[in-house]
Structure formats: structure tokens, C-alpha cells
Amino acid sequence: MPTLFQHIQAGKVWDFHGGIHPPSRKERTNQKPVALLDIPDRLYIPLRQHIGVAGKVLVKVGDRVLKGQALTQADNAMAVPVHAPTSGIVQAIELHTSAHPSSLAEPALVLAPDGMDEWRPRKPLDPEQVDAYTLLERIQESGISGMGGAGFPTHIKVNVKQPVDYLIINAVECEPYITADDLLMQERASDIIAGIEILVKLLSPKAVLIGIEDDKPIAAASLKAAIGQRSNYFVREVPTKYPSGGEKQLIQLLTNKQVPAGRRPLDIGIVMQNVGTAFAIAQAVLDDIPLIHRVVTVAGETLAQQQNVLALIGTPISDLLNACGFQPEPQQRIIVGGPMMGFAIADWSVPVVKTTNCILAPTENELGAASEEMDCIRCGACADACPASLLPQQLLWYSKAKDQDKLAEYNLSDCIECGACAYVCPSEIPLVHYYRVAKAEIRETQREALKAEQAKARFDARTERLEREKQERLERNQQLAAQRVAQQQASGLASQTAAAVQQALERTQQQTAPALDKEQIIAERERKKAEALAYQQQKQQAQTAEPASVQTSEQTEDPRKAAIAAALARAKAKKQAEAQSEVAAESAPAETAASDADAKKAAVAAAIARAKAKKLAEQTQAETAPASEVAEPVAVPTESTPEQDAKKAAIAAAIARAKAKKQQNSEPL
């Protein structure tokens, strides 16, 4: 049994489900050469013209730019830059109506051409002398994205790691009116093949399949002539049927392979590029010409000259229409794209972008105005015409009900928005419109879900980070506390050790110290006496702070007791003396001399007692005097106190009496 590749080599072409055969109306423009237009007065260059994100703006208002100069920088993998289509002055960077069905305003750069069309320096590359990375970098820097309508960045699509079986070049251009690729192939077939060779170097496919409809014989012949003797390059003419130019439909036509739902052609070993993209790659690599212009079909019965034009990116659509002799009708419709997949615009200043391939200005009779929508009659014609084998009727119901789960179940994402279902609908239901709205809502829901998921991830990450920091702080505090305890223990042990060492040193010094001499002993004794005196003074000062009445009563009581004791001692001494004198008169003369001596001693002791009592009284009066009359505190002897003096006087008197009594007892009778 022949293999798939053998079938392809034999020229076999398969078919796909559904499809329609609308009037092509291509003969109006496919027999005329591509026209060159004058440089417009203003160019409105959108900063994002592809699937992905816009690049970083490199210029500012008032700057003069050269032709081919980058206006933005690709700072993201999904970004490609835009370039100046001609030299001129940047007048503004502002919002401008976009070339989109929503007609929303998007950031655009307004360029005023200076008419000089001055190029920046260019650096062509030789594909045979550079590596794949350099080629991919040049493709991205040249701002090339898919020119068949999707606008996917080309450098990502051709930068693959898995093996590629077939590189398919889409040259079908199946939609009515559009002949831009047809004329490009007729006039620049050799450049297209050069671009295909660059793609072959990047992808290394087993074979190159160029699919083209059989209503383009001149273009097919041009491509075959440009291929020459290259092996594994096959031009395959497919039957004219819409939408045979769809990616999945053309793959099925040329290889009989079906791309699974939700998968990519690369998953089955296939990469597809448009002929316009291949031509742009050749210009970028071989001539260093970025994507600054493209061929656009301008057609419609309101135009005096229907033709293909080479339009600069950013040219207002109104300039293209005027260049072709536009004669508008009342309620004139302008459609960007073909009659099947295009969309009407209200603002004719919408610019040409990288994916713009056709501008239609039809009369009312030519296409007819959209009629009023009627109820679905469930005829099933839409399902028969759907090239993706979907169920348009069910998709319509779920689109109106906004049931996104059911829409996903019925593979709404596989809809290529070709418009075949709406074309055959007898109820004039704009099915594609409902599908586009549903897809936009799904994308918005997915975007919001992604934002919510990212926000939740950030919140969880923040919570985890705070908890981690809390644990780290706790561990750090515990470590610091342990260190402090260890330091305190170490310092306490060190202090104890130091104290023990100091005590040992002191003991050693005491043991080894020489004996103190007499002067040192006296000095030490005087120091201790001074300390004792200071302590007594402090104690007396504390006593003087007590209430005055208590101090006066105590100070006056002690002298009186001392005086009384002294008087009693004197009386007793006098009485003893008299008794002794009487006894002495009666005794012998020898004994009389001894008793006189004893009496004198007793008298001396009594006199000493009286003197001490008087001295004590004087000291008491000095201490009771007012504080203002005393200049300095009176020094109190440390040897005795008033009570001790009184006791001494009484003891002395008792001793005198005892001696006198003893003398009396010892005298002979």
C-alpha cells in the first residue's frame, strides 16, 4: 500500500467536510498589475498589529525618523516591532480607531511624511552564512507576523524543536474579491521561493507543499517556474471551494490529516505559512526591508478603478479609496476584508495594518444590505456547510444563553468564523456575529479567571512569606535569647572565677606581707578611732533629730541623778570621816596617823566624784543649747558617757566607805 508521502508525490488531493461556492468576482482585479500609490499626507501606525503585546515606544513627538527605522522595541517574546514606512516627523502618539470589528481606539503613532523617503542604513544577510538564531532574530526585528489574517508572530511559529514533516505554504486565497496573494505570486514568485528556502533552513521539513486554488493558473505557473529543479517542493492545485484556505481545511486537502480539537498543526508535524509571510521574510533577510507595506485588493462597484495596490502600513483607508476613484453612495458601506470574513467600519480613517488584505466598497445592489433576522427553522443547512464539522444551530442557542460550558463542549473554539453557515442560512441569522461575541465573552471570562488566580497566588505567596518571616523572627529571637543566657552564664562564671582568684591573691599577699612596724600599727589604730568617732557623731545627729521635748527631759534627768549620787557620796564620806576621827582620838598615836591617811584618801575620792559630776553637768548644758549658738558639734569622748561617770562616782564612794569600815574594824579596842 502506498504511503502518505507517495500519495503526495503522486499529486493526490483530498477533500474536507462542508464548504460553499460563492461567486468569486476575482476577475475584476487579478488581471491588473499592482499599483504604486503616492505617499499619503499622514500615516496612522498602530503600535500593536499582531496577536501579542505592543512593543516599547522608542521615539517621541517631534523626532524625525527614517524609512525602515524601528518605532517600537520588541521587549517580549510575543511582541514584534513596527517601523516607519517612510521618513518624516512624529507628530503625535495618541489613540486612533483600530482596524477591528469593535472599532475601539488603540494607541497609534501619527507620522507626517517629509516626501524624501530616506532609508536608514540596511544590512542584508546571506542565509547560507548565518545560523538559525540570527535568522529568527532578523525575522522578529523586522516585525513580521502572519499576513494571512491571524497575525501570529512568525519567529515563534517557526522556532520549533520537534521534527516537522511538512511545510505548507498557503496560496489558496479562497475568499471572493481578494487577489492580493494572486498578484504577489504572479509578480514576485522568485522572492516567495527565496523566503520558503529560509523557512526550510529553520524547520528542515521532509517536503514543502504549496496549496493553490485551480482558478489561479498564472500564479501556479509562476511558482512552478521559480521552484525549478528543487526536490521535495510540490505545487498542488486544489478545487475552488470556500473556505479551502482555512488552516485545518488546507491540511486535510493536502495531507488527509485532521488537526484534533484544541490542538495545533505542529502537534501532527505540520507548519503552515502564508505566501505573503514568505515574501516578507525574503525581503527582511536578503534586503533588510522590514514589514512596512503590503499588497491590498481595493474592489467594489463604487470604485472607478478596482485594483491591487502596494499600500504603506498606516495609510488611511480613505486614501486608498480616493486613489481608486471612489464615488460613495448614500449609506455607503466600507468593508475591511472579504465579503465572508470582513467587517464594516464607520470611520474611514482606519489605517492599513499588516493583516489588511482587502478593502471593499460595494454598492447596495452588489452585496445587498443585511436583512432582518428571523427565527431559526432548524433546516440544518448551516451544519452541512460548516467546514469544521460543528453544529452551528446548537452553538447559536448556547451563545444567546451565554452558556460557556456548553459552548466549550460543542467546540466553539474550532470555529474559523468563515461565514459559510451565515451564507446559507435562509433566516438571515448572523451566526458569525453571535460566535464572535461569545468568543469575546469567553476570553474575558478566562482573563478574569486568570487575574483572580494570579491574585490568589500572590495572596497565598504573601501569606506564606509573612508566616515564614514570622517563624524566622521567632527562631532568631530564640537564638538571641539563648546567646544572651549563654553570655550571662559565661560572664557569671568568669566573675566567680575572678573573685576566687582575687581572694586567693589577697590571701597570698597577706601570707607573704612583711610584719607591720609600730608606726603603721598606730596609724591603723587612729584610722579606726576616726571611723568610730564619725559613727558616734552620726548617731548623735540622728538622736538630735527626735522631738525637742523628749531630748530635753532625757538630758535634764541624767545630770540630776548624778548630782544626787554625788551629794549622797559626800555625806557618807563626811560621816565616815567624823566616825574615824572619833575613833582615832581614842586609839594610839601610831594608829592615828594611819587612819588620817585613809580619811584623806576618802576625801580625795569624794572630791574627784564631785568634779566629774560638775563636768558632766556642763557637758549636758552645752548639748541642750540651741543649734544656732553652737558653731561646731562638741566632740564627745569615746572613753565614757554620763551614765558611766555617775556609776564610777558611786563605785568610788562605796569603795571609800568600805575602806573606812575596814579601818574601824581593824583598830584595837
TINULO-128290 format. One line per field, with one value per residue (C-alpha): residue number from 1; residue in three letters; x, y, z. Coordinates in steps of 0.02 Angstrom, whole numbers, padded with zeros to 5 digits, m for minus. Layout:
% TINULO-128290
num [NUM/...]
residuo [ALA/...]
u [X/...]
v [Y/...]
w [Z/...]
END
This chain:
% TINULO-128290
num [1/2/3/4/5/6/7/8/9/10/11/12/13/14/15/16/17/18/19/20/21/22/23/24/25/26/27/28/29/30/31/32/33/34/35/36/37/38/39/40/41/42/43/44/45/46/47/48/49/50/51/52/53/54/55/56/57/58/59/60/61/62/63/64/65/66/67/68/69/70/71/72/73/74/75/76/77/78/79/80/81/82/83/84/85/86/87/88/89/90/91/92/93/94/95/96/97/98/99/100/101/102/103/104/105/106/107/108/109/110/111/112/113/114/115/116/117/118/119/120/121/122/123/124/125/126/127/128/129/130/131/132/133/134/135/136/137/138/139/140/141/142/143/144/145/146/147/148/149/150/151/152/153/154/155/156/157/158/159/160/161/162/163/164/165/166/167/168/169/170/171/172/173/174/175/176/177/178/179/180/181/182/183/184/185/186/187/188/189/190/191/192/193/194/195/196/197/198/199/200/201/202/203/204/205/206/207/208/209/210/211/212/213/214/215/216/217/218/219/220/221/222/223/224/225/226/227/228/229/230/231/232/233/234/235/236/237/238/239/240/241/242/243/244/245/246/247/248/249/250/251/252/253/254/255/256/257/258/259/260/261/262/263/264/265/266/267/268/269/270/271/272/273/274/275/276/277/278/279/280/281/282/283/284/285/286/287/288/289/290/291/292/293/294/295/296/297/298/299/300/301/302/303/304/305/306/307/308/309/310/311/312/313/314/315/316/317/318/319/320/321/322/323/324/325/326/327/328/329/330/331/332/333/334/335/336/337/338/339/340/341/342/343/344/345/346/347/348/349/350/351/352/353/354/355/356/357/358/359/360/361/362/363/364/365/366/367/368/369/370/371/372/373/374/375/376/377/378/379/380/381/382/383/384/385/386/387/388/389/390/391/392/393/394/395/396/397/398/399/400/401/402/403/404/405/406/407/408/409/410/411/412/413/414/415/416/417/418/419/420/421/422/423/424/425/426/427/428/429/430/431/432/433/434/435/436/437/438/439/440/441/442/443/444/445/446/447/448/449/450/451/452/453/454/455/456/457/458/459/460/461/462/463/464/465/466/467/468/469/470/471/472/473/474/475/476/477/478/479/480/481/482/483/484/485/486/487/488/489/490/491/492/493/494/495/496/497/498/499/500/501/502/503/504/505/506/507/508/509/510/511/512/513/514/515/516/517/518/519/520/521/522/523/524/525/526/527/528/529/530/531/532/533/534/535/536/537/538/539/540/541/542/543/544/545/546/547/548/549/550/551/552/553/554/555/556/557/558/559/560/561/562/563/564/565/566/567/568/569/570/571/572/573/574/575/576/577/578/579/580/581/582/583/584/585/586/587/588/589/590/591/592/593/594/595/596/597/598/599/600/601/602/603/604/605/606/607/608/609/610/611/612/613/614/615/616/617/618/619/620/621/622/623/624/625/626/627/628/629/630/631/632/633/634/635/636/637/638/639/640/641/642/643/644/645/646/647/648/649/650/651/652/653/654/655/656/657/658/659/660/661/662/663/664/665/666/667/668/669]
residuo [MET/PRO/THR/LEU/PHE/GLN/HIS/ILE/GLN/ALA/GLY/LYS/VAL/TRP/ASP/PHE/HIS/GLY/GLY/ILE/HIS/PRO/PRO/SER/ARG/LYS/GLU/ARG/THR/ASN/GLN/LYS/PRO/VAL/ALA/LEU/LEU/ASP/ILE/PRO/ASP/ARG/LEU/TYR/ILE/PRO/LEU/ARG/GLN/HIS/ILE/GLY/VAL/ALA/GLY/LYS/VAL/LEU/VAL/LYS/VAL/GLY/ASP/ARG/VAL/LEU/LYS/GLY/GLN/ALA/LEU/THR/GLN/ALA/ASP/ASN/ALA/MET/ALA/VAL/PRO/VAL/HIS/ALA/PRO/THR/SER/GLY/ILE/VAL/GLN/ALA/ILE/GLU/LEU/HIS/THR/SER/ALA/HIS/PRO/SER/SER/LEU/ALA/GLU/PRO/ALA/LEU/VAL/LEU/ALA/PRO/ASP/GLY/MET/ASP/GLU/TRP/ARG/PRO/ARG/LYS/PRO/LEU/ASP/PRO/GLU/GLN/VAL/ASP/ALA/TYR/THR/LEU/LEU/GLU/ARG/ILE/GLN/GLU/SER/GLY/ILE/SER/GLY/MET/GLY/GLY/ALA/GLY/PHE/PRO/THR/HIS/ILE/LYS/VAL/ASN/VAL/LYS/GLN/PRO/VAL/ASP/TYR/LEU/ILE/ILE/ASN/ALA/VAL/GLU/CYS/GLU/PRO/TYR/ILE/THR/ALA/ASP/ASP/LEU/LEU/MET/GLN/GLU/ARG/ALA/SER/ASP/ILE/ILE/ALA/GLY/ILE/GLU/ILE/LEU/VAL/LYS/LEU/LEU/SER/PRO/LYS/ALA/VAL/LEU/ILE/GLY/ILE/GLU/ASP/ASP/LYS/PRO/ILE/ALA/ALA/ALA/SER/LEU/LYS/ALA/ALA/ILE/GLY/GLN/ARG/SER/ASN/TYR/PHE/VAL/ARG/GLU/VAL/PRO/THR/LYS/TYR/PRO/SER/GLY/GLY/GLU/LYS/GLN/LEU/ILE/GLN/LEU/LEU/THR/ASN/LYS/GLN/VAL/PRO/ALA/GLY/ARG/ARG/PRO/LEU/ASP/ILE/GLY/ILE/VAL/MET/GLN/ASN/VAL/GLY/THR/ALA/PHE/ALA/ILE/ALA/GLN/ALA/VAL/LEU/ASP/ASP/ILE/PRO/LEU/ILE/HIS/ARG/VAL/VAL/THR/VAL/ALA/GLY/GLU/THR/LEU/ALA/GLN/GLN/GLN/ASN/VAL/LEU/ALA/LEU/ILE/GLY/THR/PRO/ILE/SER/ASP/LEU/LEU/ASN/ALA/CYS/GLY/PHE/GLN/PRO/GLU/PRO/GLN/GLN/ARG/ILE/ILE/VAL/GLY/GLY/PRO/MET/MET/GLY/PHE/ALA/ILE/ALA/ASP/TRP/SER/VAL/PRO/VAL/VAL/LYS/THR/THR/ASN/CYS/ILE/LEU/ALA/PRO/THR/GLU/ASN/GLU/LEU/GLY/ALA/ALA/SER/GLU/GLU/MET/ASP/CYS/ILE/ARG/CYS/GLY/ALA/CYS/ALA/ASP/ALA/CYS/PRO/ALA/SER/LEU/LEU/PRO/GLN/GLN/LEU/LEU/TRP/TYR/SER/LYS/ALA/LYS/ASP/GLN/ASP/LYS/LEU/ALA/GLU/TYR/ASN/LEU/SER/ASP/CYS/ILE/GLU/CYS/GLY/ALA/CYS/ALA/TYR/VAL/CYS/PRO/SER/GLU/ILE/PRO/LEU/VAL/HIS/TYR/TYR/ARG/VAL/ALA/LYS/ALA/GLU/ILE/ARG/GLU/THR/GLN/ARG/GLU/ALA/LEU/LYS/ALA/GLU/GLN/ALA/LYS/ALA/ARG/PHE/ASP/ALA/ARG/THR/GLU/ARG/LEU/GLU/ARG/GLU/LYS/GLN/GLU/ARG/LEU/GLU/ARG/ASN/GLN/GLN/LEU/ALA/ALA/GLN/ARG/VAL/ALA/GLN/GLN/GLN/ALA/SER/GLY/LEU/ALA/SER/GLN/THR/ALA/ALA/ALA/VAL/GLN/GLN/ALA/LEU/GLU/ARG/THR/GLN/GLN/GLN/THR/ALA/PRO/ALA/LEU/ASP/LYS/GLU/GLN/ILE/ILE/ALA/GLU/ARG/GLU/ARG/LYS/LYS/ALA/GLU/ALA/LEU/ALA/TYR/GLN/GLN/GLN/LYS/GLN/GLN/ALA/GLN/THR/ALA/GLU/PRO/ALA/SER/VAL/GLN/THR/SER/GLU/GLN/THR/GLU/ASP/PRO/ARG/LYS/ALA/ALA/ILE/ALA/ALA/ALA/LEU/ALA/ARG/ALA/LYS/ALA/LYS/LYS/GLN/ALA/GLU/ALA/GLN/SER/GLU/VAL/ALA/ALA/GLU/SER/ALA/PRO/ALA/GLU/THR/ALA/ALA/SER/ASP/ALA/ASP/ALA/LYS/LYS/ALA/ALA/VAL/ALA/ALA/ALA/ILE/ALA/ARG/ALA/LYS/ALA/LYS/LYS/LEU/ALA/GLU/GLN/THR/GLN/ALA/GLU/THR/ALA/PRO/ALA/SER/GLU/VAL/ALA/GLU/PRO/VAL/ALA/VAL/PRO/THR/GLU/SER/THR/PRO/GLU/GLN/ASP/ALA/LYS/LYS/ALA/ALA/ILE/ALA/ALA/ALA/ILE/ALA/ARG/ALA/LYS/ALA/LYS/LYS/GLN/GLN/ASN/SER/GLU/PRO/LEU]
u [00000/00069/00122/00056/00211/00193/00014/00075/00212/00082/m00018/m00166/m00280/m00413/m00571/m00646/m00822/m00941/m00892/m00986/m00962/m00999/m00965/m00778/m00778/m00588/m00577/m00600/m00426/m00321/m00278/m00203/m00029/m00003/m00014/00102/00019/00085/00144/m00006/m00004/m00024/00013/m00075/00034/m00046/00081/00010/m00038/m00022/m00075/00025/00080/00140/00324/00407/00399/00572/00531/00445/00343/00448/00578/00624/00627/00697/00614/00627/00676/00603/00470/00446/00558/00510/00543/00433/00432/00254/00297/00358/00406/00328/00432/00422/00351/00439/00543/00456/00415/00324/00177/00085/00066/m00120/m00274/m00345/m00485/m00421/m00444/m00552/m00737/m00757/m00686/m00610/m00472/m00295/m00127/m00056/00090/00049/00187/00196/00299/00428/00423/00608/00579/00753/00808/00901/01063/01024/01122/01067/01107/01162/01052/01190/01318/01218/01143/00960/00965/01020/00881/00749/00815/00806/00628/00572/00664/00583/00411/00348/00186/00063/m00008/m00147/m00262/m00214/m00062/00033/00218/00315/00477/00382/00289/00448/00556/00513/00608/00510/00532/00423/00357/00278/00294/00133/00128/m00049/m00077/m00262/m00341/m00516/m00623/m00716/m00644/m00471/m00325/m00180/m00085/m00126/m00041/00103/00137/00122/00248/00366/00367/00557/00559/00424/00528/00680/00578/00522/00704/00740/00593/00661/00828/00740/00618/00705/00541/00530/00432/00361/00180/00114/m00075/m00161/m00338/m00361/m00432/m00256/m00166/m00043/00012/00031/00138/00247/00279/00322/00444/00526/00544/00642/00733/00716/00673/00527/00442/00264/00136/m00037/m00191/m00348/m00529/m00604/m00714/m00734/m00652/m00515/m00389/m00428/m00279/m00359/m00453/m00297/m00202/m00339/m00340/m00153/m00113/m00280/m00233/m00353/m00294/m00377/m00491/m00392/m00226/m00106/m00043/00131/00063/00044/00210/00148/00189/00091/00139/00057/00140/00139/00234/00363/00387/00409/00540/00640/00639/00688/00835/00900/00867/00843/00672/00555/00369/00318/00199/00088/m00022/m00206/m00353/m00466/m00630/m00813/m00929/m00918/m00736/m00687/m00526/m00532/m00355/m00219/m00109/00053/m00001/00112/00067/m00031/m00111/m00290/m00419/m00496/m00333/m00341/m00521/m00487/m00338/m00455/m00588/m00710/m00888/m00985/m01171/m01291/m01274/m01112/m01033/m00845/m00787/m00613/m00575/m00678/m00868/m00866/m00748/m00731/m00812/m00889/m00811/m00889/m00728/m00640/m00479/m00445/m00267/m00199/m00113/m00007/m00160/m00262/m00281/m00439/m00547/m00723/m00833/m00986/m01148/m01310/m01359/m01189/m01192/m01359/m01395/m01415/m01596/m01694/m01652/m01787/m01812/m01714/m01813/m01693/m01658/m01482/m01403/m01276/m01214/m01197/m01094/m00981/m00804/m00755/m00895/m00976/m01160/m01194/m01375/m01330/m01188/m01313/m01428/m01289/m01215/m01379/m01395/m01213/m01185/m00997/m00983/m01093/m01002/m00840/m00921/m00976/m00801/m00839/m00652/m00635/m00746/m00641/m00775/m00778/m00960/m01015/m01155/m01223/m01208/m01325/m01446/m01621/m01670/m01530/m01460/m01288/m01217/m01036/m01082/m01151/m00999/m00879/m00972/m00972/m00786/m00750/m00851/m00759/m00591/m00643/m00702/m00539/m00442/m00536/m00513/m00328/m00318/m00412/m00297/m00144/m00213/m00246/m00072/00001/m00106/m00052/00128/00113/00032/00167/00301/00231/00217/00394/00458/00364/00445/00614/00593/00539/00688/00804/00735/00755/00934/00971/00893/00997/01152/01111/01087/01250/01338/01265/01316/01488/01504/01442/01565/01701/01658/01656/01821/01891/01828/01904/02068/02063/02031/02173/02288/02237/02271/02437/02480/02429/02536/02684/02664/02801/02757/02688/02801/02746/02704/02589/02501/02473/02409/02288/02225/02199/02104/01987/01963/01918/01791/01715/01707/01621/01497/01458/01433/01311/01218/01207/01146/01009/00962/00953/00826/00698/00566/00643/00532/00593/00777/00761/00680/00812/00959/00899/00861/01035/01130/01010/01036/01223/01215/01108/01227/01374/01289/01250/01429/01491/01375/01427/01609/01590/01501/01636/01769/01688/01674/01853/01912/01821/01898/02068/02059/02036/02173/02359/02463/02532/02364/02304/02423/02360/02178/02213/02289/02137/02020/02117/02101/01913/01902/02004/01889/01735/01814/01851/01670/01606/01721/01662/01479/01509/01596/01453/01327/01424/01430/01241/01205/01314/01223/01049/01095/01007/01085/01114/01226/01339/01464/01529/01472/01557/01672/01612/01748/01738/01803/01644/01464/01364/01290/01462/01531/01389/01416/01603/01568/01451/01577/01714/01605/01563/01747/01785/01652/01714/01891/01835/01733/01879/01993/01871/01858/02046/02081/02115/01995]
v [00000/00171/00282/00457/00536/00429/00489/00668/00639/00567/00729/00662/00792/00751/00844/00916/00922/01061/01218/01331/01404/01591/01699/01733/01902/01896/01935/02119/02136/01981/02039/02207/02240/02301/02491/02604/02744/02914/02938/02999/03159/03066/02890/02817/02672/02564/02509/02332/02246/02063/01934/01977/02134/02302/02345/02487/02654/02713/02886/03042/03181/03294/03163/03139/02956/02869/02740/02569/02638/02542/02642/02513/02384/02201/02177/02023/01855/01890/02063/02119/02299/02420/02526/02692/02663/02820/02962/03102/03187/03106/03221/03128/02966/02954/02845/02809/02700/02523/02404/02288/02242/02333/02496/02531/02660/02595/02684/02739/02844/02987/03014/03163/03108/03233/03166/03120/02933/02922/02749/02702/02602/02423/02263/02116/01938/01785/01640/01516/01607/01639/01522/01493/01607/01756/01721/01712/01873/01962/01899/01966/02131/02156/02150/02001/01919/01807/01903/01781/01860/01787/01897/01771/01817/01720/01699/01598/01492/01438/01416/01235/01092/00939/00870/00940/00827/00955/01142/01201/01368/01435/01515/01469/01642/01569/01718/01813/01977/01955/01935/02011/01848/01802/01959/01939/01764/01821/01963/01905/01715/01703/01808/01696/01541/01626/01655/01473/01418/01518/01432/01264/01302/01342/01195/01057/00980/00821/00911/01081/01084/01241/01238/01350/01351/01297/01468/01545/01465/01609/01612/01423/01426/01565/01465/01307/01403/01481/01311/01241/01081/01091/00923/00893/01057/01020/01143/01069/01146/01114/01133/01305/01295/01410/01400/01288/01420/01382/01309/01145/01129/01150/01025/00899/00938/00912/00775/00698/00734/00812/00926/00867/00989/01107/01055/01139/01084/01068/00927/00821/00876/01019/01205/01323/01496/01618/01666/01848/01799/01704/01857/01970/01850/01856/02046/02055/01935/01970/02158/02211/02282/02268/02242/02420/02388/02254/02218/02262/02224/02375/02322/02367/02441/02615/02624/02684/02582/02415/02351/02290/02423/02419/02517/02581/02519/02658/02728/02783/02679/02838/02873/02701/02728/02902/02835/02711/02840/02815/02877/02841/02809/02862/02741/02680/02527/02502/02327/02282/02104/01998/01985/01824/01862/02050/02182/02352/02511/02680/02782/02783/02847/02671/02630/02484/02359/02204/02089/02200/02111/02188/02344/02329/02474/02386/02460/02414/02301/02219/02137/02190/02259/02143/02093/02073/01920/01787/01636/01479/01347/01206/01163/01103/01194/01276/01108/01044/01195/01204/01157/01121/00991/01090/01112/01297/01286/01224/01349/01487/01434/01423/01587/01675/01589/01631/01453/01446/01268/01205/01313/01232/01061/01096/01159/01341/01374/01270/01391/01483/01617/01584/01637/01485/01449/01626/01625/01476/01522/01554/01651/01779/01746/01825/01669/01726/01884/01781/01669/01816/01893/01727/01703/01878/01843/01679/01765/01899/01767/01672/01833/01875/01697/01710/01876/01801/01650/01761/01870/01716/01652/01820/01820/01643/01688/01842/01742/01610/01743/01829/01663/01619/01788/01765/01595/01665/01808/01684/01572/01722/01787/01615/01606/01780/01733/01575/01676/01802/01663/01584/01752/01783/01611/01636/01809/01743/01601/01721/01840/01697/01637/01814/01834/01670/01719/01889/01809/01688/01832/01928/01776/01753/01936/01926/01773/01849/02027/02084/02121/02295/02414/02519/02674/02577/02498/02670/02740/02595/02620/02806/02767/02651/02780/02910/02792/02758/02944/02978/02838/02914/03086/03016/02926/03085/03185/03055/03069/03260/03242/03172/03290/03427/03387/03209/03260/03395/03280/03145/03268/03354/03193/03117/03267/03272/03089/03115/03265/03171/03024/03140/03226/03060/03007/03167/03146/02968/03014/03155/03041/02912/03041/03102/02924/02891/03048/02998/02826/02899/03009/02858/02750/02754/02886/02764/02708/02889/02928/02780/02824/03003/02943/02836/02980/03089/02958/02951/03140/03141/03010/03113/03269/03175/03116/03294/03358/03227/03265/03452/03417/03306/03443/03569/03450/03419/03606/03629/03491/03562/03737/03797/03742/03925/03956/03808/03841/03664/03500/03462/03315/03181/03074/02898/02834/02867/02927/03023/02862/02783/02935/02927/02743/02771/02905/02789/02648/02762/02816/02635/02591/02735/02678/02500/02555/02665/02523/02405/02526/02541/02352/02333/02460/02380/02414]
w [00000/m00046/00097/00128/00055/m00100/m00120/m00104/m00232/m00349/m00337/m00240/m00161/m00032/00021/00181/00251/00202/00110/m00010/m00184/m00181/m00335/m00339/m00430/m00440/m00623/m00585/m00509/m00549/m00725/m00673/m00604/m00428/m00424/m00325/m00226/m00181/m00003/00098/00199/00364/00420/00572/00630/00767/00897/00901/00738/00788/00915/01069/01158/01093/01099/01193/01102/01050/00982/01046/00971/00861/00813/00631/00582/00429/00319/00398/00569/00717/00809/00946/01027/01050/01236/01246/01157/01096/01031/00861/00822/00699/00581/00493/00316/00257/00326/00417/00582/00727/00757/00895/00990/01027/01020/00848/00782/00760/00613/00717/00717/00882/00810/00980/00991/01012/01033/00866/00807/00688/00560/00442/00289/00227/00047/00045/00077/00154/00208/00366/00342/00289/00322/00213/00270/00175/00237/00196/00304/00463/00592/00633/00785/00679/00554/00690/00767/00598/00570/00738/00721/00551/00630/00530/00586/00494/00346/00308/00436/00606/00638/00745/00770/00638/00737/00868/00743/00652/00807/00843/00924/00868/00692/00552/00416/00300/00275/00193/00102/00095/m00075/m00090/m00060/m00070/m00018/m00155/m00224/m00144/m00265/m00166/m00148/m00328/m00396/m00274/m00340/m00519/m00497/m00356/m00365/m00353/m00193/m00119/m00155/m00076/00081/00078/00072/00229/00314/00257/00338/00502/00501/00399/00338/00235/00099/00052/m00006/m00092/m00099/m00227/m00299/m00477/m00525/m00518/m00665/m00693/m00511/m00508/m00664/m00591/m00434/m00529/m00636/m00482/m00397/m00543/m00500/m00311/m00238/m00122/m00174/m00233/m00302/m00280/m00359/m00255/m00310/m00292/m00139/00008/00137/00069/00128/00311/00402/00454/00289/00182/00290/00260/00074/00052/00180/00228/00411/00534/00674/00836/00927/01036/00958/00837/00666/00742/00851/00694/00617/00506/00498/00385/00322/00203/00038/00094/00251/00148/00037/00190/00262/00100/00099/00284/00269/00093/00081/00264/00223/00372/00353/00307/00160/00088/m00064/m00037/m00150/m00171/m00252/m00264/m00393/m00315/m00372/m00544/m00540/m00448/m00424/m00307/m00231/m00133/00022/00160/00334/00418/00259/00295/00201/00134/00039/m00044/m00095/m00165/m00262/m00347/m00393/m00251/m00282/m00123/m00116/00022/00168/00094/00174/00183/00225/00284/00223/00107/00099/00202/00346/00335/00445/00410/00477/00510/00520/00352/00431/00494/00436/00338/00453/00424/00411/00294/00127/00053/00055/m00016/m00065/m00140/m00198/m00114/m00260/m00266/m00097/m00029/00140/00285/00301/00462/00565/00577/00686/00653/00556/00600/00420/00455/00307/00422/00486/00308/00257/00412/00358/00540/00560/00702/00748/00716/00772/00947/00957/00919/01060/01187/01127/01158/01327/01369/01423/01411/01472/01331/01205/01258/01248/01069/01021/00984/00984/00825/00729/00600/00575/00389/00374/00273/00396/00387/00197/00179/00320/00249/00405/00379/00553/00575/00656/00648/00743/00888/00887/00892/01038/01130/01099/01164/01322/01348/01327/01451/01575/01555/01576/01736/01799/01763/01854/02002/02002/01994/02133/02239/02203/02254/02412/02456/02421/02531/02672/02658/02657/02812/02903/02851/02910/03074/03102/03055/03180/03314/03281/03276/03442/03520/03459/03528/03696/03703/03661/03799/03927/03873/03885/04058/04117/04045/04124/04294/04290/04240/04383/04507/04443/04452/04631/04682/04601/04689/04857/04829/04783/04940/05048/04965/04991/05174/05197/05110/05175/05300/05482/05513/05608/05756/05656/05539/05688/05767/05602/05582/05760/05731/05572/05665/05804/05675/05597/05769/05807/05643/05681/05853/05777/05652/05791/05896/05747/05723/05905/05895/05756/05883/05959/06071/06219/06230/06213/06349/06476/06449/06455/06615/06707/06693/06774/06921/06958/06950/07068/07194/07190/07216/07365/07446/07421/07504/07652/07678/07663/07790/07912/07895/07920/08081/08146/08102/08191/08348/08345/08310/08463/08568/08486/08499/08414/08284/08228/08223/08080/07975/07997/07946/07786/07747/07781/07663/07526/07550/07542/07381/07304/07350/07275/07114/07107/07130/06993/06872/06912/06883/06719/06667/06704/06600/06453/06467/06465/06311/06219/06262/06198/06033/05869/05818/05972/05936/05797/05787/05864/06033/06025/06145/06225/06173/06342/06447/06448/06582/06648/06658/06753/06882/06906/06930/07062/07156/07146/07212/07359/07400/07395/07515/07635/07631/07666/07813/07886/07867/07958/08100/08117/08114/08257/08427/08567]
END
